[in-house]
Amino acid sequence: MIENSQAVRGGEPSRERAMAGGMSTDRAVVAGTKTALRSEAEIRSHFPALDRMHGGELVAYFDGPGGTQVPRAVGDAMTSYLYEHNANTYWEYPSSAETDAAIMASREALADFFNATSEEIAFGANMTTLTFHLARAIGRRLSAGDEIVVTELDHHANIAPWTALARERNIGIRSVRLIPNTGQLDWDHLEQQITPRTRVLAIGAASNALGTITDVRRAGELAHAVGALVFVDAVHYAAHAPIDVKLWDCDFAACSAYKFYGPHIGMLYGKRDRLAELDVPKLEPAPDNSPDRMETGTQNHEGIVGAGAAVDWIASIAPGMGNRRPRIVSAFQGLHARSQPLFADLWEALSALPRLRIFGPPPNAPRTHTVSFVVDGVPAVEVVRSLARRGIFATHGDFYATTIIERLGQTKHGVVRAGLACYTTDDEVNRLIAGVEEIASR
Ligand SMILES: Cc1ncc(COP(=O)(O)O)c(C=O)c1O
């Protein structure tokens, strides 16, 4: 099994060799931490997309919150699977056994990513689809009078599946208020919304529109105290900090690999007993063990392989830090510490511009390095078009975090969003600042 998995996935060992041999061994020690990280230049050398030119400039990608770029190791692992090991699962010939092993190896990688076990990781099309699927399964056991608590700070992928359920089964929905000035949840209101009728708390670990990180453990304790299940949307969080379902003590959590340097595929964590007791719609002859029972139909094998490779690639940023899980944690901590001064500079420079309004918590609050803003008098779409002409790719709109944008009073034009990723440089941040400054001064 293990031998197969190493061969199939383009091999963690060979990727490890590439990291150790093919790349420079110098490491950047991040100020304030003991983490030895691969240098910025070394990290950037893994991303073919960073060679792209536009408007006479190298492209600076600030669109990570919508989807990050992909390191070569991820593409290679997917291609290797498709060209050398492609088959369907659970049959008695080598490529099928290799496929089983590859999927298992990726489950194990994702288990390290969530701090869970491999039986607790299910794959699916994306977070939205998995969440609809989970909500339907949970809903089969709910009845009129039960309540679900959602929040205004969430992406609608963590609202619509629950409101759909509420409509279908006559269940009450309560929504926790966002405080627009701080970009944080109103905790007093959260406490009031959780009642003995609450059956599910659906909450986000980090906001894809504002970058706010929410203390999901604290919220989960309140929900568990009344016997409710806790579902965490970790999509935005997953690109910026190590998910820790043990620390969060949540029942379910979901994310998507395309936000953390992987392909377009989603994954769901479910506590072992919770997954086992779900009343999932499934084909009679399909496996009923967890996590397979959550996975309807033939899976995206190459996407699963790519997701595992993305986790290994993240772990490889902090070499020599022990097993994969501690390397993942160190990589995220180190990357966060490295980009903190860049983000603080960006925040300060943008905040100083007279026609610019910036949203969300300040840089020293618990937050990701994703910023949203508007330039008064210039629709968000015009701002990003103008930036794109300079080779700076940023996103605009509501990012399906529609309620946040409403509460900020920006429904008409949406906002501009720029996110820092592991490949973002000081120079790129300066180009972004100069670009926005120029647009705001017109
Ligand atoms: C915070 C958050 N939740 C959920 C989603 C939906 O994820 P997916 O595209 O995998 O369905 C996104 C996508 O942008 C997101 O940022």
The ligand as a Gaussian input file, in Angstrom:
#p B3LYP/6-31G(d) Opt

LIG

0 1
 C      -15.049000      31.267000       2.785000
 C      -15.534000      30.478000       1.619000
 N      -16.442000      29.522000       1.820000
 C      -16.907000      28.761000       0.831000
 C      -16.492000      28.945000      -0.459000
 C      -17.022000      28.056000      -1.535000
 O      -16.046000      27.125000      -1.863000
 P      -16.169000      26.211000      -3.152000
 O      -15.831000      27.075000      -4.317000
 O      -15.175000      25.138000      -2.929000
 O      -17.543000      25.698000      -3.214000
 C      -15.562000      29.938000      -0.745000
 C      -15.132000      30.199000      -2.122000
 O      -14.685000      31.247000      -2.459000
 C      -15.051000      30.704000       0.333000
 O      -14.137000      31.656000       0.132000

